[in-house]
Amino acid sequence: MRSGLIPQDRDTYIYYKDGDTKIGSLRATPGMTNANLYSMIEHFCTFSMSFRVCDEVGDPLPKDNAELQMGNYFLETDGRTSLY
């Protein structure tokens, strides 16, 4: 038996700023914070300049301890992005 999440179990998606390139997905569980999302992204992406995470309407997601809401998020940076 395989452990872990299957695609249908995920409710939160991370895209590159173009909106077409999906970088990853996860399940937003109780207790997961916006700061946790930033930390996870920093584990599988490197940025040549600073970056921010924006929600579906383009508002920046604060890097705080507010509970992460399920949805689509987009990475924005003026530099280059590399995925591990």
PyMOL Python script that loads the backbone (N, CA, C, O; Angstrom):
from pymol import cmd

cmd.read_pdbstr("""\
ATOM      1  N   MET A   1       0.837  -1.185   0.000  1.00  0.00           N
ATOM      2  CA  MET A   1       0.000   0.000   0.000  1.00  0.00           C
ATOM      3  C   MET A   1       0.876   1.239   0.000  1.00  0.00           C
ATOM      4  O   MET A   1       1.850   1.317   0.749  1.00  0.00           O
ATOM      5  N   ARG A   2       0.533   2.204  -0.835  1.00  0.00           N
ATOM      6  CA  ARG A   2       1.291   3.448  -0.942  1.00  0.00           C
ATOM      7  C   ARG A   2       0.832   4.427   0.123  1.00  0.00           C
ATOM      8  O   ARG A   2      -0.366   4.573   0.369  1.00  0.00           O
ATOM      9  N   SER A   3       1.768   5.085   0.742  1.00  0.00           N
ATOM     10  CA  SER A   3       1.400   6.099   1.725  1.00  0.00           C
ATOM     11  C   SER A   3       1.508   7.475   1.082  1.00  0.00           C
ATOM     12  O   SER A   3       2.063   7.619  -0.008  1.00  0.00           O
ATOM     13  N   GLY A   4       0.977   8.483   1.761  1.00  0.00           N
ATOM     14  CA  GLY A   4       1.069   9.846   1.260  1.00  0.00           C
ATOM     15  C   GLY A   4      -0.217  10.291   0.592  1.00  0.00           C
ATOM     16  O   GLY A   4      -1.205   9.559   0.533  1.00  0.00           O
ATOM     17  N   LEU A   5      -0.170  11.485   0.104  1.00  0.00           N
ATOM     18  CA  LEU A   5      -1.339  12.086  -0.518  1.00  0.00           C
ATOM     19  C   LEU A   5      -1.460  11.662  -1.976  1.00  0.00           C
ATOM     20  O   LEU A   5      -0.460  11.517  -2.679  1.00  0.00           O
ATOM     21  N   ILE A   6      -2.669  11.471  -2.408  1.00  0.00           N
ATOM     22  CA  ILE A   6      -2.927  11.281  -3.825  1.00  0.00           C
ATOM     23  C   ILE A   6      -3.472  12.599  -4.355  1.00  0.00           C
ATOM     24  O   ILE A   6      -4.001  13.390  -3.575  1.00  0.00           O
ATOM     25  N   PRO A   7      -3.362  12.860  -5.643  1.00  0.00           N
ATOM     26  CA  PRO A   7      -3.733  14.183  -6.165  1.00  0.00           C
ATOM     27  C   PRO A   7      -5.111  14.675  -5.730  1.00  0.00           C
ATOM     28  O   PRO A   7      -5.278  15.874  -5.506  1.00  0.00           O
ATOM     29  N   GLN A   8      -6.098  13.801  -5.604  1.00  0.00           N
ATOM     30  CA  GLN A   8      -7.427  14.226  -5.215  1.00  0.00           C
ATOM     31  C   GLN A   8      -7.472  14.741  -3.781  1.00  0.00           C
ATOM     32  O   GLN A   8      -8.409  15.454  -3.422  1.00  0.00           O
ATOM     33  N   ASP A   9      -6.493  14.403  -2.958  1.00  0.00           N
ATOM     34  CA  ASP A   9      -6.453  14.833  -1.559  1.00  0.00           C
ATOM     35  C   ASP A   9      -5.874  16.240  -1.400  1.00  0.00           C
ATOM     36  O   ASP A   9      -5.873  16.777  -0.292  1.00  0.00           O
ATOM     37  N   ARG A  10      -5.401  16.823  -2.443  1.00  0.00           N
ATOM     38  CA  ARG A  10      -4.750  18.139  -2.357  1.00  0.00           C
ATOM     39  C   ARG A  10      -5.746  19.236  -2.658  1.00  0.00           C
ATOM     40  O   ARG A  10      -6.601  19.100  -3.533  1.00  0.00           O
ATOM     41  N   ASP A  11      -5.621  20.335  -1.916  1.00  0.00           N
ATOM     42  CA  ASP A  11      -6.565  21.436  -2.100  1.00  0.00           C
ATOM     43  C   ASP A  11      -5.880  22.787  -2.238  1.00  0.00           C
ATOM     44  O   ASP A  11      -6.538  23.823  -2.333  1.00  0.00           O
ATOM     45  N   THR A  12      -4.563  22.764  -2.247  1.00  0.00           N
ATOM     46  CA  THR A  12      -3.783  23.994  -2.330  1.00  0.00           C
ATOM     47  C   THR A  12      -2.705  23.790  -3.391  1.00  0.00           C
ATOM     48  O   THR A  12      -1.950  22.819  -3.348  1.00  0.00           O
ATOM     49  N   TYR A  13      -2.647  24.715  -4.336  1.00  0.00           N
ATOM     50  CA  TYR A  13      -1.746  24.565  -5.482  1.00  0.00           C
ATOM     51  C   TYR A  13      -0.833  25.764  -5.599  1.00  0.00           C
ATOM     52  O   TYR A  13      -1.243  26.898  -5.353  1.00  0.00           O
ATOM     53  N   ILE A  14       0.415  25.506  -5.979  1.00  0.00           N
ATOM     54  CA  ILE A  14       1.419  26.551  -6.124  1.00  0.00           C
ATOM     55  C   ILE A  14       1.821  26.609  -7.595  1.00  0.00           C
ATOM     56  O   ILE A  14       2.199  25.600  -8.189  1.00  0.00           O
ATOM     57  N   TYR A  15       1.733  27.800  -8.166  1.00  0.00           N
ATOM     58  CA  TYR A  15       2.061  28.027  -9.563  1.00  0.00           C
ATOM     59  C   TYR A  15       3.150  29.086  -9.682  1.00  0.00           C
ATOM     60  O   TYR A  15       3.310  29.940  -8.809  1.00  0.00           O
ATOM     61  N   TYR A  16       3.895  29.009 -10.785  1.00  0.00           N
ATOM     62  CA  TYR A  16       4.778  30.100 -11.134  1.00  0.00           C
ATOM     63  C   TYR A  16       3.895  31.265 -11.557  1.00  0.00           C
ATOM     64  O   TYR A  16       2.729  31.059 -11.894  1.00  0.00           O
ATOM     65  N   LYS A  17       4.419  32.464 -11.545  1.00  0.00           N
ATOM     66  CA  LYS A  17       3.611  33.665 -11.794  1.00  0.00           C
ATOM     67  C   LYS A  17       2.861  33.670 -13.117  1.00  0.00           C
ATOM     68  O   LYS A  17       1.896  34.419 -13.266  1.00  0.00           O
ATOM     69  N   ASP A  18       3.281  32.851 -14.088  1.00  0.00           N
ATOM     70  CA  ASP A  18       2.575  32.821 -15.376  1.00  0.00           C
ATOM     71  C   ASP A  18       1.201  32.167 -15.275  1.00  0.00           C
ATOM     72  O   ASP A  18       0.383  32.303 -16.184  1.00  0.00           O
ATOM     73  N   GLY A  19       0.942  31.461 -14.179  1.00  0.00           N
ATOM     74  CA  GLY A  19      -0.346  30.822 -13.972  1.00  0.00           C
ATOM     75  C   GLY A  19      -0.514  29.492 -14.671  1.00  0.00           C
ATOM     76  O   GLY A  19      -1.497  28.791 -14.430  1.00  0.00           O
ATOM     77  N   ASP A  20       0.427  29.125 -15.536  1.00  0.00           N
ATOM     78  CA  ASP A  20       0.336  27.870 -16.279  1.00  0.00           C
ATOM     79  C   ASP A  20       1.254  26.786 -15.723  1.00  0.00           C
ATOM     80  O   ASP A  20       0.987  25.597 -15.895  1.00  0.00           O
ATOM     81  N   THR A  21       2.324  27.186 -15.063  1.00  0.00           N
ATOM     82  CA  THR A  21       3.322  26.244 -14.583  1.00  0.00           C
ATOM     83  C   THR A  21       3.041  25.883 -13.136  1.00  0.00           C
ATOM     84  O   THR A  21       3.289  26.675 -12.227  1.00  0.00           O
ATOM     85  N   LYS A  22       2.512  24.662 -12.930  1.00  0.00           N
ATOM     86  CA  LYS A  22       2.247  24.204 -11.570  1.00  0.00           C
ATOM     87  C   LYS A  22       3.555  23.711 -10.959  1.00  0.00           C
ATOM     88  O   LYS A  22       4.246  22.877 -11.543  1.00  0.00           O
ATOM     89  N   ILE A  23       3.886  24.229  -9.793  1.00  0.00           N
ATOM     90  CA  ILE A  23       5.127  23.869  -9.118  1.00  0.00           C
ATOM     91  C   ILE A  23       4.889  22.771  -8.089  1.00  0.00           C
ATOM     92  O   ILE A  23       5.756  21.926  -7.867  1.00  0.00           O
ATOM     93  N   GLY A  24       3.730  22.781  -7.470  1.00  0.00           N
ATOM     94  CA  GLY A  24       3.447  21.772  -6.466  1.00  0.00           C
ATOM     95  C   GLY A  24       2.044  21.909  -5.913  1.00  0.00           C
ATOM     96  O   GLY A  24       1.293  22.820  -6.265  1.00  0.00           O
ATOM     97  N   SER A  25       1.715  20.975  -5.036  1.00  0.00           N
ATOM     98  CA  SER A  25       0.412  21.006  -4.395  1.00  0.00           C
ATOM     99  C   SER A  25       0.515  20.350  -3.029  1.00  0.00           C
ATOM    100  O   SER A  25       1.445  19.593  -2.752  1.00  0.00           O
ATOM    101  N   LEU A  26      -0.449  20.652  -2.192  1.00  0.00           N
ATOM    102  CA  LEU A  26      -0.463  20.120  -0.835  1.00  0.00           C
ATOM    103  C   LEU A  26      -1.866  20.189  -0.289  1.00  0.00           C
ATOM    104  O   LEU A  26      -2.767  20.725  -0.934  1.00  0.00           O
ATOM    105  N   ARG A  27      -2.052  19.653   0.889  1.00  0.00           N
ATOM    106  CA  ARG A  27      -3.314  19.773   1.603  1.00  0.00           C
ATOM    107  C   ARG A  27      -3.108  20.763   2.723  1.00  0.00           C
ATOM    108  O   ARG A  27      -2.230  20.585   3.568  1.00  0.00           O
ATOM    109  N   ALA A  28      -3.923  21.814   2.731  1.00  0.00           N
ATOM    110  CA  ALA A  28      -3.865  22.808   3.809  1.00  0.00           C
ATOM    111  C   ALA A  28      -4.591  22.214   5.015  1.00  0.00           C
ATOM    112  O   ALA A  28      -5.819  22.130   5.034  1.00  0.00           O
ATOM    113  N   THR A  29      -3.829  21.809   6.005  1.00  0.00           N
ATOM    114  CA  THR A  29      -4.401  21.176   7.192  1.00  0.00           C
ATOM    115  C   THR A  29      -4.478  22.177   8.336  1.00  0.00           C
ATOM    116  O   THR A  29      -3.743  23.164   8.348  1.00  0.00           O
ATOM    117  N   PRO A  30      -5.362  21.930   9.294  1.00  0.00           N
ATOM    118  CA  PRO A  30      -5.450  22.833  10.445  1.00  0.00           C
ATOM    119  C   PRO A  30      -4.080  22.987  11.120  1.00  0.00           C
ATOM    120  O   PRO A  30      -3.370  22.006  11.343  1.00  0.00           O
ATOM    121  N   GLY A  31      -3.731  24.216  11.433  1.00  0.00           N
ATOM    122  CA  GLY A  31      -2.444  24.501  12.067  1.00  0.00           C
ATOM    123  C   GLY A  31      -1.351  24.894  11.088  1.00  0.00           C
ATOM    124  O   GLY A  31      -0.321  25.431  11.497  1.00  0.00           O
ATOM    125  N   MET A  32      -1.559  24.635   9.793  1.00  0.00           N
ATOM    126  CA  MET A  32      -0.571  25.039   8.798  1.00  0.00           C
ATOM    127  C   MET A  32      -0.720  26.546   8.570  1.00  0.00           C
ATOM    128  O   MET A  32      -1.833  27.049   8.413  1.00  0.00           O
ATOM    129  N   THR A  33       0.392  27.251   8.554  1.00  0.00           N
ATOM    130  CA  THR A  33       0.361  28.708   8.464  1.00  0.00           C
ATOM    131  C   THR A  33       0.921  29.217   7.143  1.00  0.00           C
ATOM    132  O   THR A  33       1.540  28.473   6.383  1.00  0.00           O
ATOM    133  N   ASN A  34       0.691  30.492   6.890  1.00  0.00           N
ATOM    134  CA  ASN A  34       1.287  31.142   5.717  1.00  0.00           C
ATOM    135  C   ASN A  34       2.803  31.031   5.777  1.00  0.00           C
ATOM    136  O   ASN A  34       3.446  30.769   4.760  1.00  0.00           O
ATOM    137  N   ALA A  35       3.381  31.229   6.962  1.00  0.00           N
ATOM    138  CA  ALA A  35       4.837  31.126   7.125  1.00  0.00           C
ATOM    139  C   ALA A  35       5.322  29.720   6.789  1.00  0.00           C
ATOM    140  O   ALA A  35       6.402  29.560   6.220  1.00  0.00           O
ATOM    141  N   ASN A  36       4.534  28.694   7.134  1.00  0.00           N
ATOM    142  CA  ASN A  36       4.896  27.320   6.773  1.00  0.00           C
ATOM    143  C   ASN A  36       4.974  27.149   5.263  1.00  0.00           C
ATOM    144  O   ASN A  36       5.877  26.485   4.754  1.00  0.00           O
ATOM    145  N   LEU A  37       4.018  27.755   4.540  1.00  0.00           N
ATOM    146  CA  LEU A  37       4.030  27.666   3.075  1.00  0.00           C
ATOM    147  C   LEU A  37       5.305  28.290   2.514  1.00  0.00           C
ATOM    148  O   LEU A  37       5.955  27.700   1.651  1.00  0.00           O
ATOM    149  N   TYR A  38       5.666  29.470   2.992  1.00  0.00           N
ATOM    150  CA  TYR A  38       6.909  30.115   2.541  1.00  0.00           C
ATOM    151  C   TYR A  38       8.109  29.196   2.812  1.00  0.00           C
ATOM    152  O   TYR A  38       8.981  29.037   1.959  1.00  0.00           O
ATOM    153  N   SER A  39       8.142  28.601   3.996  1.00  0.00           N
ATOM    154  CA  SER A  39       9.257  27.722   4.352  1.00  0.00           C
ATOM    155  C   SER A  39       9.326  26.513   3.428  1.00  0.00           C
ATOM    156  O   SER A  39      10.411  26.129   2.991  1.00  0.00           O
ATOM    157  N   MET A  40       8.180  25.910   3.129  1.00  0.00           N
ATOM    158  CA  MET A  40       8.161  24.756   2.220  1.00  0.00           C
ATOM    159  C   MET A  40       8.668  25.144   0.838  1.00  0.00           C
ATOM    160  O   MET A  40       9.451  24.417   0.227  1.00  0.00           O
ATOM    161  N   ILE A  41       8.222  26.284   0.358  1.00  0.00           N
ATOM    162  CA  ILE A  41       8.647  26.744  -0.968  1.00  0.00           C
ATOM    163  C   ILE A  41      10.163  26.937  -0.996  1.00  0.00           C
ATOM    164  O   ILE A  41      10.814  26.591  -1.981  1.00  0.00           O
ATOM    165  N   GLU A  42      10.724  27.484   0.073  1.00  0.00           N
ATOM    166  CA  GLU A  42      12.174  27.708   0.135  1.00  0.00           C
ATOM    167  C   GLU A  42      12.952  26.399   0.166  1.00  0.00           C
ATOM    168  O   GLU A  42      14.155  26.398  -0.098  1.00  0.00           O
ATOM    169  N   HIS A  43      12.292  25.278   0.484  1.00  0.00           N
ATOM    170  CA  HIS A  43      12.959  23.977   0.490  1.00  0.00           C
ATOM    171  C   HIS A  43      13.069  23.370  -0.902  1.00  0.00           C
ATOM    172  O   HIS A  43      13.969  22.566  -1.144  1.00  0.00           O
ATOM    173  N   PHE A  44      12.181  23.731  -1.823  1.00  0.00           N
ATOM    174  CA  PHE A  44      12.276  23.133  -3.153  1.00  0.00           C
ATOM    175  C   PHE A  44      12.498  24.145  -4.266  1.00  0.00           C
ATOM    176  O   PHE A  44      12.543  23.769  -5.437  1.00  0.00           O
ATOM    177  N   CYS A  45      12.637  25.418  -3.923  1.00  0.00           N
ATOM    178  CA  CYS A  45      12.940  26.458  -4.910  1.00  0.00           C
ATOM    179  C   CYS A  45      14.090  27.318  -4.413  1.00  0.00           C
ATOM    180  O   CYS A  45      14.233  27.547  -3.212  1.00  0.00           O
ATOM    181  N   THR A  46      14.904  27.789  -5.338  1.00  0.00           N
ATOM    182  CA  THR A  46      15.874  28.830  -5.012  1.00  0.00           C
ATOM    183  C   THR A  46      15.561  30.024  -5.896  1.00  0.00           C
ATOM    184  O   THR A  46      15.120  29.876  -7.036  1.00  0.00           O
ATOM    185  N   PHE A  47      15.792  31.191  -5.361  1.00  0.00           N
ATOM    186  CA  PHE A  47      15.477  32.429  -6.056  1.00  0.00           C
ATOM    187  C   PHE A  47      16.720  33.295  -6.094  1.00  0.00           C
ATOM    188  O   PHE A  47      17.433  33.404  -5.096  1.00  0.00           O
ATOM    189  N   SER A  48      16.988  33.912  -7.240  1.00  0.00           N
ATOM    190  CA  SER A  48      18.153  34.793  -7.354  1.00  0.00           C
ATOM    191  C   SER A  48      17.875  36.148  -6.710  1.00  0.00           C
ATOM    192  O   SER A  48      18.805  36.900  -6.419  1.00  0.00           O
ATOM    193  N   MET A  49      16.610  36.459  -6.489  1.00  0.00           N
ATOM    194  CA  MET A  49      16.201  37.690  -5.818  1.00  0.00           C
ATOM    195  C   MET A  49      15.066  37.318  -4.870  1.00  0.00           C
ATOM    196  O   MET A  49      14.633  36.165  -4.837  1.00  0.00           O
ATOM    197  N   SER A  50      14.591  38.274  -4.113  1.00  0.00           N
ATOM    198  CA  SER A  50      13.502  37.980  -3.191  1.00  0.00           C
ATOM    199  C   SER A  50      12.253  37.553  -3.969  1.00  0.00           C
ATOM    200  O   SER A  50      12.116  37.838  -5.159  1.00  0.00           O
ATOM    201  N   PHE A  51      11.365  36.877  -3.282  1.00  0.00           N
ATOM    202  CA  PHE A  51      10.127  36.425  -3.902  1.00  0.00           C
ATOM    203  C   PHE A  51       8.978  36.677  -2.943  1.00  0.00           C
ATOM    204  O   PHE A  51       9.176  36.948  -1.758  1.00  0.00           O
ATOM    205  N   ARG A  52       7.773  36.582  -3.487  1.00  0.00           N
ATOM    206  CA  ARG A  52       6.593  36.648  -2.649  1.00  0.00           C
ATOM    207  C   ARG A  52       5.563  35.682  -3.210  1.00  0.00           C
ATOM    208  O   ARG A  52       5.604  35.294  -4.377  1.00  0.00           O
ATOM    209  N   VAL A  53       4.655  35.317  -2.347  1.00  0.00           N
ATOM    210  CA  VAL A  53       3.554  34.443  -2.719  1.00  0.00           C
ATOM    211  C   VAL A  53       2.304  35.307  -2.787  1.00  0.00           C
ATOM    212  O   VAL A  53       2.028  36.079  -1.868  1.00  0.00           O
ATOM    213  N   CYS A  54       1.551  35.180  -3.867  1.00  0.00           N
ATOM    214  CA  CYS A  54       0.318  35.952  -4.027  1.00  0.00           C
ATOM    215  C   CYS A  54      -0.867  35.007  -4.143  1.00  0.00           C
ATOM    216  O   CYS A  54      -0.734  33.865  -4.583  1.00  0.00           O
ATOM    217  N   ASP A  55      -2.021  35.505  -3.742  1.00  0.00           N
ATOM    218  CA  ASP A  55      -3.238  34.705  -3.852  1.00  0.00           C
ATOM    219  C   ASP A  55      -3.837  34.846  -5.252  1.00  0.00           C
ATOM    220  O   ASP A  55      -3.228  35.436  -6.144  1.00  0.00           O
ATOM    221  N   GLU A  56      -5.028  34.298  -5.427  1.00  0.00           N
ATOM    222  CA  GLU A  56      -5.662  34.252  -6.747  1.00  0.00           C
ATOM    223  C   GLU A  56      -5.981  35.619  -7.333  1.00  0.00           C
ATOM    224  O   GLU A  56      -6.072  35.761  -8.552  1.00  0.00           O
ATOM    225  N   VAL A  57      -6.152  36.627  -6.485  1.00  0.00           N
ATOM    226  CA  VAL A  57      -6.464  37.966  -7.004  1.00  0.00           C
ATOM    227  C   VAL A  57      -5.225  38.849  -7.090  1.00  0.00           C
ATOM    228  O   VAL A  57      -5.320  40.022  -7.451  1.00  0.00           O
ATOM    229  N   GLY A  58      -4.051  38.283  -6.756  1.00  0.00           N
ATOM    230  CA  GLY A  58      -2.803  39.019  -6.874  1.00  0.00           C
ATOM    231  C   GLY A  58      -2.341  39.722  -5.619  1.00  0.00           C
ATOM    232  O   GLY A  58      -1.333  40.428  -5.634  1.00  0.00           O
ATOM    233  N   ASP A  59      -3.081  39.533  -4.513  1.00  0.00           N
ATOM    234  CA  ASP A  59      -2.660  40.142  -3.253  1.00  0.00           C
ATOM    235  C   ASP A  59      -1.545  39.321  -2.621  1.00  0.00           C
ATOM    236  O   ASP A  59      -1.621  38.092  -2.596  1.00  0.00           O
ATOM    237  N   PRO A  60      -0.503  39.986  -2.108  1.00  0.00           N
ATOM    238  CA  PRO A  60       0.580  39.261  -1.461  1.00  0.00           C
ATOM    239  C   PRO A  60       0.085  38.521  -0.217  1.00  0.00           C
ATOM    240  O   PRO A  60      -0.704  39.053   0.565  1.00  0.00           O
ATOM    241  N   LEU A  61       0.556  37.304  -0.051  1.00  0.00           N
ATOM    242  CA  LEU A  61       0.256  36.519   1.137  1.00  0.00           C
ATOM    243  C   LEU A  61       1.267  36.906   2.211  1.00  0.00           C
ATOM    244  O   LEU A  61       2.471  36.769   1.995  1.00  0.00           O
ATOM    245  N   PRO A  62       0.802  37.388   3.363  1.00  0.00           N
ATOM    246  CA  PRO A  62       1.768  37.759   4.391  1.00  0.00           C
ATOM    247  C   PRO A  62       2.512  36.522   4.903  1.00  0.00           C
ATOM    248  O   PRO A  62       1.956  35.426   4.968  1.00  0.00           O
ATOM    249  N   LYS A  63       3.751  36.720   5.254  1.00  0.00           N
ATOM    250  CA  LYS A  63       4.565  35.630   5.809  1.00  0.00           C
ATOM    251  C   LYS A  63       4.363  35.663   7.319  1.00  0.00           C
ATOM    252  O   LYS A  63       5.231  36.110   8.069  1.00  0.00           O
ATOM    253  N   ASP A  64       3.198  35.181   7.748  1.00  0.00           N
ATOM    254  CA  ASP A  64       2.823  35.274   9.154  1.00  0.00           C
ATOM    255  C   ASP A  64       2.268  33.942   9.652  1.00  0.00           C
ATOM    256  O   ASP A  64       2.311  32.934   8.948  1.00  0.00           O
ATOM    257  N   ASN A  65       1.755  33.957  10.854  1.00  0.00           N
ATOM    258  CA  ASN A  65       1.239  32.732  11.458  1.00  0.00           C
ATOM    259  C   ASN A  65      -0.271  32.572  11.298  1.00  0.00           C
ATOM    260  O   ASN A  65      -0.891  31.794  12.023  1.00  0.00           O
ATOM    261  N   ALA A  66      -0.862  33.300  10.361  1.00  0.00           N
ATOM    262  CA  ALA A  66      -2.278  33.101  10.059  1.00  0.00           C
ATOM    263  C   ALA A  66      -2.446  31.733   9.407  1.00  0.00           C
ATOM    264  O   ALA A  66      -1.552  31.262   8.703  1.00  0.00           O
ATOM    265  N   GLU A  67      -3.577  31.104   9.639  1.00  0.00           N
ATOM    266  CA  GLU A  67      -3.814  29.785   9.067  1.00  0.00           C
ATOM    267  C   GLU A  67      -3.889  29.866   7.546  1.00  0.00           C
ATOM    268  O   GLU A  67      -4.588  30.709   6.984  1.00  0.00           O
ATOM    269  N   LEU A  68      -3.154  28.972   6.898  1.00  0.00           N
ATOM    270  CA  LEU A  68      -3.140  28.905   5.430  1.00  0.00           C
ATOM    271  C   LEU A  68      -4.511  28.468   4.937  1.00  0.00           C
ATOM    272  O   LEU A  68      -5.064  27.477   5.414  1.00  0.00           O
ATOM    273  N   GLN A  69      -5.051  29.204   3.988  1.00  0.00           N
ATOM    274  CA  GLN A  69      -6.333  28.863   3.375  1.00  0.00           C
ATOM    275  C   GLN A  69      -6.089  28.065   2.099  1.00  0.00           C
ATOM    276  O   GLN A  69      -5.137  28.331   1.365  1.00  0.00           O
ATOM    277  N   MET A  70      -6.945  27.096   1.843  1.00  0.00           N
ATOM    278  CA  MET A  70      -6.797  26.335   0.596  1.00  0.00           C
ATOM    279  C   MET A  70      -7.045  27.265  -0.585  1.00  0.00           C
ATOM    280  O   MET A  70      -7.765  28.257  -0.469  1.00  0.00           O
ATOM    281  N   GLY A  71      -6.443  26.934  -1.718  1.00  0.00           N
ATOM    282  CA  GLY A  71      -6.615  27.754  -2.903  1.00  0.00           C
ATOM    283  C   GLY A  71      -5.409  27.684  -3.812  1.00  0.00           C
ATOM    284  O   GLY A  71      -4.565  26.798  -3.683  1.00  0.00           O
ATOM    285  N   ASN A  72      -5.339  28.625  -4.730  1.00  0.00           N
ATOM    286  CA  ASN A  72      -4.227  28.717  -5.676  1.00  0.00           C
ATOM    287  C   ASN A  72      -3.324  29.867  -5.266  1.00  0.00           C
ATOM    288  O   ASN A  72      -3.795  30.959  -4.945  1.00  0.00           O
ATOM    289  N   TYR A  73      -2.018  29.611  -5.279  1.00  0.00           N
ATOM    290  CA  TYR A  73      -1.024  30.622  -4.937  1.00  0.00           C
ATOM    291  C   TYR A  73       0.005  30.707  -6.050  1.00  0.00           C
ATOM    292  O   TYR A  73       0.295  29.723  -6.731  1.00  0.00           O
ATOM    293  N   PHE A  74       0.549  31.899  -6.219  1.00  0.00           N
ATOM    294  CA  PHE A  74       1.455  32.176  -7.326  1.00  0.00           C
ATOM    295  C   PHE A  74       2.746  32.791  -6.810  1.00  0.00           C
ATOM    296  O   PHE A  74       2.722  33.690  -5.969  1.00  0.00           O
ATOM    297  N   LEU A  75       3.879  32.300  -7.318  1.00  0.00           N
ATOM    298  CA  LEU A  75       5.185  32.828  -6.931  1.00  0.00           C
ATOM    299  C   LEU A  75       5.557  33.980  -7.849  1.00  0.00           C
ATOM    300  O   LEU A  75       5.481  33.868  -9.073  1.00  0.00           O
ATOM    301  N   GLU A  76       5.952  35.074  -7.250  1.00  0.00           N
ATOM    302  CA  GLU A  76       6.388  36.236  -8.022  1.00  0.00           C
ATOM    303  C   GLU A  76       7.786  36.630  -7.585  1.00  0.00           C
ATOM    304  O   GLU A  76       8.083  36.705  -6.393  1.00  0.00           O
ATOM    305  N   THR A  77       8.641  36.880  -8.571  1.00  0.00           N
ATOM    306  CA  THR A  77       9.997  37.340  -8.332  1.00  0.00           C
ATOM    307  C   THR A  77      10.486  38.076  -9.574  1.00  0.00           C
ATOM    308  O   THR A  77      10.044  37.794 -10.688  1.00  0.00           O
ATOM    309  N   ASP A  78      11.394  39.010  -9.376  1.00  0.00           N
ATOM    310  CA  ASP A  78      12.008  39.689 -10.507  1.00  0.00           C
ATOM    311  C   ASP A  78      13.258  38.945 -10.976  1.00  0.00           C
ATOM    312  O   ASP A  78      13.837  39.269 -12.013  1.00  0.00           O
ATOM    313  N   GLY A  79      13.653  37.961 -10.207  1.00  0.00           N
ATOM    314  CA  GLY A  79      14.853  37.197 -10.538  1.00  0.00           C
ATOM    315  C   GLY A  79      14.523  35.849 -11.151  1.00  0.00           C
ATOM    316  O   GLY A  79      13.418  35.622 -11.643  1.00  0.00           O
ATOM    317  N   ARG A  80      15.502  34.965 -11.111  1.00  0.00           N
ATOM    318  CA  ARG A  80      15.351  33.611 -11.638  1.00  0.00           C
ATOM    319  C   ARG A  80      14.913  32.666 -10.542  1.00  0.00           C
ATOM    320  O   ARG A  80      15.231  32.866  -9.370  1.00  0.00           O
ATOM    321  N   THR A  81      14.177  31.630 -10.928  1.00  0.00           N
ATOM    322  CA  THR A  81      13.718  30.603 -10.007  1.00  0.00           C
ATOM    323  C   THR A  81      14.250  29.256 -10.473  1.00  0.00           C
ATOM    324  O   THR A  81      14.174  28.929 -11.657  1.00  0.00           O
ATOM    325  N   SER A  82      14.786  28.479  -9.547  1.00  0.00           N
ATOM    326  CA  SER A  82      15.224  27.118  -9.850  1.00  0.00           C
ATOM    327  C   SER A  82      14.504  26.167  -8.913  1.00  0.00           C
ATOM    328  O   SER A  82      14.327  26.446  -7.727  1.00  0.00           O
ATOM    329  N   LEU A  83      14.096  25.040  -9.471  1.00  0.00           N
ATOM    330  CA  LEU A  83      13.433  24.005  -8.669  1.00  0.00           C
ATOM    331  C   LEU A  83      14.425  22.896  -8.393  1.00  0.00           C
ATOM    332  O   LEU A  83      15.241  22.556  -9.249  1.00  0.00           O
ATOM    333  N   TYR A  84      14.355  22.332  -7.201  1.00  0.00           N
ATOM    334  CA  TYR A  84      15.201  21.168  -6.861  1.00  0.00           C
ATOM    335  C   TYR A  84      14.582  19.915  -7.393  1.00  0.00           C
ATOM    336  O   TYR A  84      15.135  18.830  -7.214  1.00  0.00           O
TER     337      TYR A  84
END
""", "prot")
cmd.dss("prot")
cmd.show_as("cartoon", "prot")
cmd.util.cbc("prot")
cmd.orient("prot")
